[in-house]
Amino acid sequence: QVQLVESGGGLVQAGGSLRLSCAASGSISSVNAVGWYRQAPGNQRRELVALTSGGSTNYADSVKGRFTISRDSAKNTVYLHMNSLKPEDTAVYYCYARWSPFDRGYWGRGTQVTVSS
């Protein structure tokens, strides 16, 4: 049974930076895909970035150039580096991982990020 736990959220001023972490009970090195999503109040959950086992990375236009995904296989952790944060980045951020293209995958419970103006 795989579990994903996000951490690192909090309150930050506009223009600041945060690093989110996603600790996995499964092996991050063997994932088929891993990514970050967010959901703001009243909005749908949206994909921010996904990293596939083939090494390709896709970023949403809203965060391209500001957010970066990375992973540390030794620590079994995926990170989301967020720079130049804006108030519109305020949302609950979720980690997602899939170990097979035929599996639905797993979600973390989310971590709150609030950016003040």
C-alpha positions in Angstrom: 0.0 0.0 0.0 1.5 3.3 -1.2 1.3 6.5 0.8 2.3 10.0 -0.2 2.8 12.8 2.4 3.2 16.4 1.4 4.9 19.0 3.6 6.6 22.4 3.4 3.5 24.6 2.9 2.9 27.8 4.8 2.4 31.6 4.6 4.8 33.6 2.4 4.9 37.1 1.0 4.6 37.8 -2.7 7.9 37.4 -4.4 9.1 34.8 -1.9 10.0 31.2 -2.3 9.0 27.8 -0.8 10.0 24.2 -1.3 7.4 21.5 -1.0 8.3 17.9 -0.2 6.4 14.7 -1.0 7.6 11.7 0.9 6.7 8.3 -0.6 6.4 4.9 1.1 7.0 3.4 -2.4 10.1 3.7 -4.5 10.3 7.1 -6.2 13.0 5.8 -8.5 10.6 3.3 -10.1 7.6 5.5 -10.7 6.0 5.6 -14.1 5.0 9.2 -13.4 5.1 11.7 -10.6 3.8 15.3 -10.4 2.3 18.2 -8.5 -1.2 19.6 -8.6 -3.1 22.4 -6.8 -6.6 23.4 -6.0 -7.7 26.9 -5.2 -11.0 27.6 -3.4 -13.9 27.3 -5.9 -11.7 25.9 -8.6 -10.9 22.4 -10.0 -7.7 20.6 -9.2 -5.1 21.4 -11.9 -1.8 19.9 -13.0 1.2 22.0 -12.4 4.0 19.7 -13.6 4.5 16.0 -14.3 7.7 14.0 -14.6 7.6 10.7 -16.5 9.9 7.7 -16.2 11.3 8.6 -19.6 12.6 11.9 -18.3 10.2 14.3 -19.9 8.8 17.2 -17.9 5.8 19.3 -18.7 4.9 22.5 -16.8 1.7 24.4 -16.8 1.9 27.9 -18.4 0.9 29.5 -15.1 4.1 28.3 -13.3 6.6 27.8 -16.1 9.8 29.5 -15.3 9.0 29.8 -11.6 8.4 26.3 -10.4 10.8 23.3 -10.7 10.2 19.6 -9.9 13.0 17.4 -8.7 13.5 14.1 -6.8 16.0 12.5 -4.5 15.8 8.7 -4.9 18.0 8.1 -1.9 15.5 9.9 0.3 12.5 8.7 -1.6 11.2 12.2 -1.9 9.9 14.5 -4.7 10.2 18.3 -4.4 8.5 21.3 -5.8 10.7 24.4 -5.8 8.5 27.5 -6.0 10.0 31.0 -6.8 8.6 34.4 -7.4 5.3 33.4 -5.7 2.2 35.4 -6.4 -1.1 35.7 -4.5 -2.8 33.7 -7.2 -0.5 30.7 -6.3 -2.5 30.4 -3.1 -4.0 26.9 -3.0 -3.7 23.4 -1.5 -0.9 21.6 -3.2 -1.1 17.8 -3.9 1.5 15.2 -4.8 0.6 12.4 -7.3 2.5 9.3 -8.3 1.8 6.3 -10.5 3.8 3.1 -10.7 2.2 1.7 -13.8 0.6 3.3 -16.9 -2.4 1.0 -16.3 -2.9 2.1 -12.7 -4.9 5.0 -11.4 -2.1 6.2 -9.1 -2.0 7.7 -5.6 -2.6 11.1 -4.1 -1.3 12.8 -1.0 -3.6 14.7 1.4 -2.3 18.1 0.4 -0.4 21.0 2.0 -1.7 24.6 2.2 0.3 27.4 0.5 -0.8 31.0 1.1 0.8 33.9 -0.6 0.1 37.4 0.8 0.2 40.6 -1.2 
